Amino acid sequence: MYDIQKANEIYNRKLADNSNFAKEIVEEWRRDMPENFAEYMLKLEYGCHIVDSSMYNEAVSYLKWIGDKGVGEKWSIDEIKKVSNIDFDDKDYYLMDYAYVCNMLWSDYCNVFTDTSYYLKMAQNYLEDIDYCGDDVSERAYKNAKKRIKYNRKKEDK
């Protein structure tokens, strides 16, 4: 792995020599690593939430329904929006967060019950859990999606 302390020393030295160094690095990063740049900028603007359709689509594509009953999303984002009756402007999470959780729960419990309304209620409770022991319950969908993507990409690379 890289020596972070050494990298910080180099950065600070370069910045002292060139006041535009930070801007130049960002521009290079933006050009050379557009996906990383986009992820960072979206996170900066929206926090740890699923607001990018490509991230959402990749995360749901890895969902495997229990009992080999299917893969991917059960409900589209538009379908979930139509039946949710949630004003997402008043929530700490976004529609894609909610849609991801609905589909994630379906993939795990589709052999238990099939009523859509159960999944809508469970997803809302999941993203608003008052005794969640993490930093921010509304970020659970993003963190789960990121883990799922990372895990599956590693599996695919093997």
N, C-alpha and C positions, 0 to 999 in steps of 0.2 A: 504494500500500500504506500501511498505517497506520504511524505513527511509534511504535515500541515504547518508545523511551526516554521520550517525552512521556507515553505511557499509563502507564508505571511511575511517573513523577513524580506524575501525577494520583492514581493508586492510593495511593501512599505518603502523600500529603497527606490524602486522604479517610480513610484508615486512622488517621492521627494525630488527626483530628477526631472519629472515631467508632470505638470499639473493636469494635463489632459489624459494621463495614462488610464484612469478608471473609465472614462468615456470610450477610449479606444478599445479597451478590453470588452466592454459591453457590446460595442458595435461588432467586434470580431466574433464574440459569442453568439450574437444575434444572427450573423451570417453563417457561421460554421456549425452551430448546433440549434437550428430553429425550433425543434421540438422541445428541447430543454428551456429555451428562452420563452416560448409560448407558455409552457407549464408554469414557469416562475412568474411571468407577468399576470396570468390568470389568477394564480394563488395570491399574488400581491393585491390584486383588485378585489377578489371575491372571497378570499380566505380558502380554507380547505374544503371546497365544495365542488361537486361535479357540475361544471357549467360548459364543458366542451363535449360536443356530440361524439367526437372520435374516441375520447376517453370512455364515455358512457358505452358506446357500441362495442369497444374492445372488452370492457369489463363484463357486460352481459353476455358476450359471445362465449365466454368461458364458463358460464353457469351450466351445470349438469343437473338435471332433474333427478331426484331420488328414484330409485328403481328403474333406471334407464328409460324413463318415460319421455325424455326429450332433452333438448339443450337450448341455451339462449334465453331470450326474453319470452315471457308468456304474453305480456301486454306491452304495447308500444307506449311511448311517452304521451302521445295524443290521446290514446284510449284511457290512460290513467288520469290525465288532466280532466277529461270529460266526466269521469265518475267520482273524482276525489272530493269535490266540493270544498277544497282548501284554498284560502287566499294566501298564496305564497309570499305576497308582499308583507304579510304580518308574521311570517315565520323566520326562524334563524337558518333555515335550510331552503334549498331550491328544488324545483320540480324534478330535475334529473337525479338529485339525491334521493328523493322520495320514490321515483320510478325504479331506480336501481334497487332500493331496499324491498319494494313490492316484489320485484322479480327474483331477488335473492331469496326472500322468504318462500316464495312459490317453489323455487328449485329444491328447497330443503323440506318442505311440508306438503307438497302436492299429493302425497299419499295419505294425508291425514284429513284434509278437508278441501273442498273445491269452490266454496263460496267466495267470490271476489271481495265482498265487503269485509270479510275477516282479514284479508291481506292488507287492505287499505287501512284498517284500524290498527293492525299490528305494526305496519310501517310507520304510522304516525307516532305510536307509542315508543317505538324503537328510537326515533329521532328526537323525542321529547322526554325521554326517560329521566325522571326527577332524581333517581338515586344512582345514575351512571357515575362510575368511579374514575372516569377519564377527565381530560381537560375541558372538552366541549362536546356534549352529546350530539349536537347538530353536525359535527364533522365525522361521525361514525361511517356514513356511507362512503365518503371520499377515502377515508383510511382503509376501509375494507376493499374498495375497488382497486386502490393502488396496490394493496397486498396481493389481491387476486391476479392482477396483471403481472406483477413482478414474479410471482410464483409460477404462473403459466408460461411466461417468456423463458424462464430458466429451464423448465421442463422441455420446452420446444428446442432449446439450444443444445440439449444433450443428445 
